[in-house]
């Protein structure tokens, strides 16, 4: 099944929404992604998380939530190429 194409901003918003729904993560401030070559480590997606601003949220819970959200979204979404 082909992946949906979304802008970096759309992917970041999807990640943030997903992460904020997890326990102790509602105060996460932001997530940024970056381009990367598709390979096994990133589910053959062309993006990965570059940085996370935890805000007042727990780093431990936030890290786990980001990994889960990223894994799912990398299987569903590719980033529209950007400069």
N, C-alpha and C positions, 0 to 999 in steps of 0.2 A: 504494500500500500504506500503510495507516495506521501511524502510529508508536506504539510502545509508550509507555505512561505510567509514569514512575518518579518517585520522590521525589528531591529535590535530593541527599540523602545517598547514594542508590543510584547516581545519575549520577556523583557525585564519586568513589565507590568504583570504578566501572567505568573512569573516566578514569585514576585512580591506578594501577589494576592494569595497564591497557594501557601507560601511560607507563613504569612500572617494568620492563616487559619489553624496552624498547628499550635499545640500547647506551649505556652510561655513565649510565643513569637509574635504577638500582636503589635509589639512596639518596634519591630524591625523597620529601619528608615529607608533602606534602598539596596538594590542589587544591580550590578553592572556586568555585562557580558563582553566577551571579546571573540574575534574570529579565531579559528584554529583549523588545521587540516583534519578532515574526517578520519577517524581510526577507531580501533576497538575500545579504547579507553573512554570515548565520548559517544558511544552508540552510533558511530558514523555520521554524527551531526557536524555542522560546520561552525559551531560555537561552543563556548564553555563559560562558566562563571569566572569573572575576573576579580571581583571584589564584592564584599557584603558589608554594609553599615548596619551593625546590630542595634544601634540606638540604645534603648534601655532594656532590650531583650537579652535573655540568657545566651551567651556565646555557644555553650554546649548544645542547647536545644536548637538554636538557629542553625548551627553547622549541620546537624542531622537532618533538619527540615529542608535545607538547601540541597543537600545531596539527593534526597528522595525526590524533590520537585524537579531538579535538574535531570535526573535519570529518566523520569517520565516524559518530560517535555522534549528531551533530546530524541526520544523515539518518535515523537509526533510532529516536531516543528524544525525546519531549517530557517536560517536567517537569510533575508534578502541581502545580497552582497552590498557592502558599504565601504566607504573610503576610510 
